[in-house]
Amino acid sequence: MSSSRDLIPFMFLSCLFAFVSDVGSQEALSVEKMVELALAQNADLIAARQRLAEAEGLLRQAGLRPNPSIDITVGNGDILNSDGERAFEFGYSHTFELGGKRSRRVEAAQKTYELVGSEIANRERLLASEVRIKYAEALAAIEKLKNADELFKLTSQTFDLAKARAQAGEAAPLEQGLLQVELNRISSDRMLFAAQVEQALLQARLLAGLPLDNKLQLSGTLERAVPAPDLDWAIRTAFTKRPDLAAARINEEVAEAGVRLALAGRSPDLVLRGGYAHAQAGFDQLGFSGASLVPLRDKDNILTAGISIVLPLSNRNQGNIAAARARKREAELARAALERTVRQEIMSAYQRLTAAQGALRVFDAGVIGQSRENLRIVRGAYELGELRMLDVINEQRRLIEIQRSYVDLLREAHVAAVEFERAAGVSGERR
């Protein structure tokens, strides 16, 4: 019968060795470094930041004044046999915006720029929290893989003992067969956990903007203290620091600025015009020029000035004003709805975190340690021939389930803490 080490496929051993070797050669990244990389390199966030450049350009455009215009006209009567009539006209017109349109336009564009900044800050908040969650999930997968490796080594030792006892006639071959099945099951778990580790690291690399084929090593651990949540503090902090709430408030200001801009649009613009015209014409009659008879010609130089203004009779921008007021009301209702949602998010995250912490306290009371001790005692009793191999396997499986449950609880506590901090608007900070 083959040894226990032959039970794992060669390909899996090769991949696992390459994975460990490559990761070990890389500098380990902390969760804070991962967040920093994500905020600097995440492709979606970089694309979203272009909206800020767009808003800045629109703000610059809003402050520009209308361009003046020049009109030049030349007329030649020779083409139409008009006795050599000539005409040249030059006109200049300048539009003056009335009703404070320019200042209202700049105000609306400035508020829009601030709104985009708050929306990007909110995306950064959500991205940082997502990185922390993926980091915790990766740590949990790594921890499960370590537990499986440890259990595999332990089971291999038991398998070797059972094999030796079966060969010496001190134990039934069934025990060796049971352990071989158990080793194969643990080997399958190891392959599954190794795939979960790689998947979690791949997601972390994607969020951090790292090359997807780069190996990644994490320096954190799930064994860290999670502070007790404070519900009242979280609600107060969220209403002060959450950028999506700030964006909702700024959106109200944007809508209010839009109303003022629409009201300013009721005032017509004033257009001032000035011009110069030179005209000359010839006649059939002759006249004296000194002692000579020459055709009579008439020349005129004319200066003109005037104003143009639209009469606001039927169109006083009523439709745009009504639409702007509707947008303002919509912004007010959206902000109020978001405030209620924020409260609900904080309360839900608070309940999730306190539940996870309560479950962890039960485990910390000695579940893991006692389960390990139980397995040690059962193994010792089996080696002395007092218990069956099936008892060892059952106790071992119980330990596996407890270890996985503990890792899942640690991950749950981490994720719940991140979501509580995210709901409070203090991602990564501590009270």
C-alpha atoms as one frame of an Amber mdcrd trajectory, in Angstrom:
protein
   0.000   0.000   0.000   1.318   3.467  -0.851   2.443   5.841   1.879   0.294
   8.722   3.072   2.376  11.278   1.215   1.495   9.648  -2.091  -2.167  10.322
  -1.506  -1.965  13.944  -2.675  -1.742  14.369  -6.428   1.695  15.417  -7.613
   0.265  18.364  -9.505  -1.323  19.796  -6.365   1.940  19.472  -4.439   3.798
  21.258  -7.245   1.295  24.104  -7.407   1.190  24.499  -3.642   5.009  24.564
  -3.444   5.198  27.170  -6.211   2.489  29.232  -4.502   4.290  29.203  -1.133
   7.686  29.897  -2.709   6.493  32.821  -4.809   4.501  34.360  -1.957   7.407
  34.000   0.415   9.648  35.898  -1.995   7.304  38.911  -2.019   7.045  41.600
   0.581   3.997  41.045   2.772   1.340  43.747   2.466  -0.714  44.976   5.391
  -4.375  45.822   5.006  -3.584  49.534   5.269  -1.053  49.239   2.436  -3.628
  47.401   0.359  -6.142  50.184   0.944  -3.520  52.769   0.007  -2.744  50.933
  -3.236  -6.438  50.583  -4.051  -7.100  54.296  -3.586  -4.155  55.102  -5.843
  -4.445  52.407  -8.516  -8.012  51.070  -8.723  -9.085  51.444 -12.361 -12.750
  52.204 -11.624 -11.824  54.877  -9.088  -9.316  56.485 -11.453 -12.022  56.636
 -14.112 -14.511  58.150 -11.645 -12.020  60.868 -10.714 -12.191  62.153 -14.281
 -15.641  63.445 -13.397 -13.900  65.920 -11.100 -11.829  67.212 -14.013 -15.035
  67.440 -16.047 -16.785  69.422 -13.310 -13.765  71.714 -13.038 -13.941  72.412
 -16.771 -17.662  73.177 -16.554 -16.998  75.520 -13.632 -14.439  77.385 -15.711
 -16.882  77.570 -18.605 -19.672  78.890 -16.387 -17.605  81.964 -15.507 -16.981
  83.024 -19.111 -18.809  86.026 -20.521 -20.599  85.990 -23.902 -18.342  86.739
 -26.865 -18.900  89.966 -28.825 -19.656  89.748 -32.535 -18.531  91.710 -35.600
 -20.501  92.121 -38.844 -18.863  93.256 -42.076 -20.877  93.849 -45.265 -19.593
  94.929 -48.702 -21.868  95.835 -51.611 -20.940  96.360 -55.304 -23.568  97.746
 -57.657 -21.540  97.225 -60.843 -22.690  93.646 -60.992 -26.343  94.737 -61.143
 -25.707  97.777 -63.410 -26.524 100.191 -60.612 -24.406 103.074 -61.866 -21.404
 102.078 -59.799 -22.988 102.097 -56.382 -20.680 100.959 -53.575 -21.418 100.165
 -49.927 -19.339  99.081 -46.952 -20.731  98.416 -43.482 -19.026  97.456 -40.241
 -20.988  96.520 -37.107 -20.081  95.514 -33.547 -22.470  94.051 -30.971 -21.950
  93.071 -27.344 -24.324  91.043 -25.145 -24.745  91.992 -21.487 -26.299  89.285
 -19.287 -28.863  90.736 -16.932 -30.477  89.329 -13.821 -27.225  87.930 -12.379
 -27.152  85.002 -14.807 -23.380  84.652 -14.787 -23.043  84.648 -10.987 -25.924
  82.170 -10.667 -24.367  79.959 -13.318 -21.016  79.992 -11.516 -22.739  79.225
  -8.220 -24.491  76.173  -9.710 -21.278  74.921 -11.316 -19.352  75.388  -8.051
 -21.915  73.351  -6.126 -21.800  70.651  -8.805 -18.014  70.517  -8.448 -18.368
  70.049  -4.689 -21.021  67.369  -5.265 -18.729  65.381  -7.541 -15.944  65.630
  -4.950 -18.206  64.202  -2.246 -19.400  61.405  -4.536 -15.801  60.413  -5.270
 -14.985  60.501  -1.555 -17.905  58.141  -0.989 -16.598  55.762  -3.644 -13.233
  55.826  -1.901 -14.948  54.968   1.391 -16.757  52.020  -0.149 -13.622  50.814
  -1.953 -11.533  50.944   1.227 -14.166  48.890   3.066 -14.365  46.364   0.238
 -10.583  45.930   0.307 -10.688  45.321   4.073 -13.436  42.728   3.643 -11.592
  40.906   0.864  -8.427  41.023   2.977 -10.248  39.355   5.889 -11.732  36.737
   3.558  -8.274  35.975   2.180  -6.866  35.638   5.708  -9.699  33.273   6.615
  -9.025  31.107   3.565  -5.303  31.040   4.418  -6.089  30.081   8.004  -8.328
  27.229   6.852  -5.563  26.000   4.563  -3.098  26.065   7.473  -5.500  24.089
   9.657  -5.969  21.547   6.893  -2.188  21.215   6.493  -1.775  20.717  10.229
  -4.535  18.128  10.327  -3.075  16.328   7.325   0.273  15.975   9.069  -1.432
  14.682  12.207  -3.552  12.211  10.272  -0.495  11.058   8.326   1.208  10.155
  11.586  -1.863   8.208  12.705  -2.025   6.496   9.328   1.603   5.409   9.612
   0.895   4.056  13.099  -2.214   2.185  11.917  -0.283   0.778   8.977   2.493
  -0.488  11.257  -0.034  -2.010  13.670  -1.882  -3.709  10.811   1.351  -5.178
   9.478   2.227  -6.426  12.978  -1.220  -7.990  13.311  -2.154  -5.737  16.218
  -4.970  -3.934  14.345  -7.457  -4.740  11.645  -6.666  -3.606   8.077  -9.999
  -1.756   8.196  -8.388   0.924  10.366  -5.775   1.585   7.711  -8.503   1.817
   5.084 -10.554   4.245   7.175  -7.544   6.486   7.651  -6.723   6.377   3.963
 -10.229   7.602   3.163  -9.842  10.341   5.787  -6.512  11.413   4.329  -8.000
  11.599   0.853 -10.851  13.728   2.203  -8.424  16.103   3.925  -6.327  16.263
   0.733  -9.457  17.287  -1.169 -10.150  19.979   1.431  -6.609  21.285   1.080
  -6.999  21.660  -2.680 -10.317  23.434  -2.174  -8.882  25.829   0.416  -5.816
  26.521  -1.756  -8.173  27.487  -4.607 -10.158  29.711  -2.233  -6.933  31.435
  -1.142  -5.930  32.117  -4.722  -9.422  33.380  -5.587  -9.464  35.726  -2.585
  -6.000  37.036  -3.435  -7.037  37.536  -7.050  -9.977  39.675  -5.930  -7.695
  41.639  -3.599  -5.214  42.260  -6.438  -8.027  43.461  -8.691  -9.293  45.945
  -6.092  -5.776  47.202  -5.338  -4.977  47.729  -9.000  -2.111  45.216  -8.889
  -1.173  43.006 -11.858  -3.414  39.961 -11.689  -0.517  37.565 -12.295   1.562
  38.977  -9.420   1.888  36.887  -6.299   0.593  38.491  -3.138   1.457  37.863
   0.487  -0.602  39.244   3.357   0.920  40.284   6.665  -2.241  40.571   8.752
  -3.947  38.103  11.011  -7.505  37.382  12.034  -6.427  37.303  15.665  -6.972
  40.956  16.514  -9.138  42.700  19.039 -12.329  44.205  17.636 -13.502  47.173
  19.731 -16.945  47.063  21.249 -19.372  49.086  19.103 -20.999  52.269  20.359
 -24.305  52.812  18.583 -24.869  56.444  19.607 -21.311  57.420  18.674 -21.642
  55.714  15.301 -24.854  57.565  14.438 -23.398  60.930  15.459 -20.220  60.274
  13.522 -22.034  59.087  10.418 -24.131  62.246  10.192 -20.912  64.255  10.456
 -18.439  62.291   8.351 -20.237  60.149   5.794 -19.496  61.592   2.337 -22.694
  60.243   0.798 -24.705  62.256   3.321 -22.520  65.268   2.538 -23.202  64.669
  -1.155 -26.948  64.502  -0.500 -26.821  67.852   1.302 -24.725  69.413  -1.459
 -27.169  68.037  -4.019 -29.874  70.062  -2.280 -27.677  73.135  -2.638 -27.125
  72.306  -6.308 -30.893  72.117  -6.801 -31.398  75.407  -4.954 -28.742  77.036
  -7.128 -30.569  75.645 -10.150 -33.767  77.329  -9.009 -31.974  80.668  -8.673
 -30.393  80.228 -12.099 -33.792  79.461 -13.636 -35.287  82.551 -11.971 -32.429
  84.644 -13.336 -33.279  83.315 -16.784 -36.504  85.318 -16.721 -34.501  88.499
 -17.276 -33.752  89.159 -20.980 -30.201  89.946 -22.072 -29.278  93.380 -23.431
 -27.441  93.641 -26.741 -25.654  96.921 -27.578 -24.827  97.597 -31.224 -22.633
 100.116 -32.960 -21.667 100.458 -36.601 -20.104 102.448 -39.381 -21.358 102.572
 -42.998 -19.774 104.129 -46.101 -21.840 104.375 -49.288 -21.235 106.009 -52.643
 -23.347 106.206 -55.785 -22.951 107.576 -59.327 -25.539 109.560 -61.428 -26.102
 110.133 -65.112 -25.900 113.904 -64.757 -22.636 115.752 -65.142 -21.293 118.405
 -62.923 -18.319 120.706 -62.840 -15.251 119.734 -60.940 -13.131 122.796 -61.274
 -13.271 123.626 -65.003 -14.140 120.072 -66.093 -17.421 118.239 -66.407 -17.450
 114.928 -64.525 -20.185 112.428 -63.577 -21.919 113.336 -60.346 -21.212 111.040
 -57.355 -22.618 110.967 -53.821 -20.636 109.733 -50.785 -22.007 109.165 -47.273
 -20.318 108.166 -43.997 -22.799 106.998 -41.363 -22.331 106.051 -37.712 -25.070
 103.941 -36.105 -25.811 102.842 -32.526 -28.663 100.914 -30.943 -29.829  98.367
 -28.446 -31.719  95.074 -28.707 -33.709  93.462 -25.965 -36.127  90.542 -26.004
 -39.572  91.299 -24.671 -40.455  88.592 -22.074 -44.118  88.327 -22.915 -45.084
  84.658 -23.283 -41.772  82.994 -22.362 -40.612  83.890 -18.868 -38.713  80.620
 -18.323 -41.701  79.173 -16.476 -41.006  75.576 -17.487 -37.357  75.610 -16.388
 -38.319  77.231 -13.093 -40.931  74.557 -12.374 -38.469  71.793 -13.292 -35.767
  73.287 -11.044 -38.165  73.471  -8.102 -39.153  69.834  -8.672 -35.467  68.835
  -8.653 -35.003  70.721  -5.406 -37.907  68.854  -3.799 -36.540  65.557  -5.114
 -33.137  66.332  -3.580 -34.735  67.121  -0.216 -36.685  63.849  -0.201 -33.616
  61.851  -1.306 -31.530  63.339   1.509 -34.199  62.516   4.098 -34.498  58.949
   2.762 -30.720  58.509   2.883 -30.602  59.657   6.495 -33.122  56.965   7.425
 -31.134  54.398   5.446 -27.931  55.401   7.232 -29.565  54.837  10.609 -30.791
  51.433   9.469 -27.319  50.489   8.157 -25.680  51.431  11.452 -28.215  49.549
  13.551 -27.949  46.463  11.332 -24.137  46.549  11.425 -24.237  47.054  15.192
 -26.423  43.982  15.686 -24.242  41.889  13.386 -21.034  42.922  15.148 -22.360
  42.367  18.668 -23.681  38.927  17.652 -20.296  37.964  16.182 -18.472  39.197
  19.262 -20.834  37.226  21.535 -20.228  34.042  19.556 -16.473  34.627  19.677
 -16.582  34.981  23.444 -18.125  31.515  23.646 -15.296  30.068  21.558 -12.675
  32.003  23.508 -13.947  30.330  26.685 -12.004  27.219  25.700 -13.787  25.495
  22.835 -10.766  25.221  20.549  -8.315  24.330  23.283 -10.644  21.764  24.827
 -11.324  20.179  21.442  -7.590  19.838  20.746  -7.117  18.276  24.181  -9.993
  15.864  23.531  -8.376  14.727  20.290  -5.025  14.280  22.001  -6.635  12.106
  24.690  -8.580  10.042  22.159  -5.454   9.488  20.069  -3.541   8.429  23.163
  -6.282   5.999  24.107  -6.255   4.572  20.577  -2.488   4.072  20.695  -2.972
   2.141  23.935  -5.649   0.038  22.274  -8.464   1.345  24.443 -10.467   3.022
  21.645 -11.262   2.286  18.027  -9.899   4.178  15.051 -13.454   5.321  14.281
 -13.453   7.188  17.610 -10.278   9.008  16.583 -11.726   9.929  13.192 -14.966
  11.191  14.720 -13.115  13.346  17.253 -10.820  14.606  14.530 -13.742  15.598
  12.344 -15.298  17.354  15.295 -12.105  19.370  15.709 -12.110  20.211  11.993
 -15.649  21.565  12.172 -14.854  23.563  15.302 -11.720  25.063  13.742 -13.578
  26.032  10.580 -16.425  27.505  12.602 -13.929  29.503  14.627 -12.222  30.845
  11.502 -15.633  31.712  10.034 -16.501  33.557  13.237 -13.234  35.491  13.145
 -13.929  36.433   9.538 -17.505  37.378  10.420 -16.286  39.583  13.276 -13.797
  41.293  10.968 -16.345  41.860   8.213 -18.954  43.067  10.718 -16.428  45.496
  12.214 -15.546  46.835   8.751 -19.215  47.274   7.880 -19.878  49.007  11.202
 -16.991  51.402  10.548 -18.186  51.918   6.973 -21.700  52.675   8.181 -20.274
  55.177  10.651 -18.146  56.775   7.931 -14.835  56.057   9.674 -13.450  53.201
   7.575 -10.309  51.927   9.253 -10.451  54.407  12.123 -10.922  53.562  15.748
 -12.986  55.375  18.319
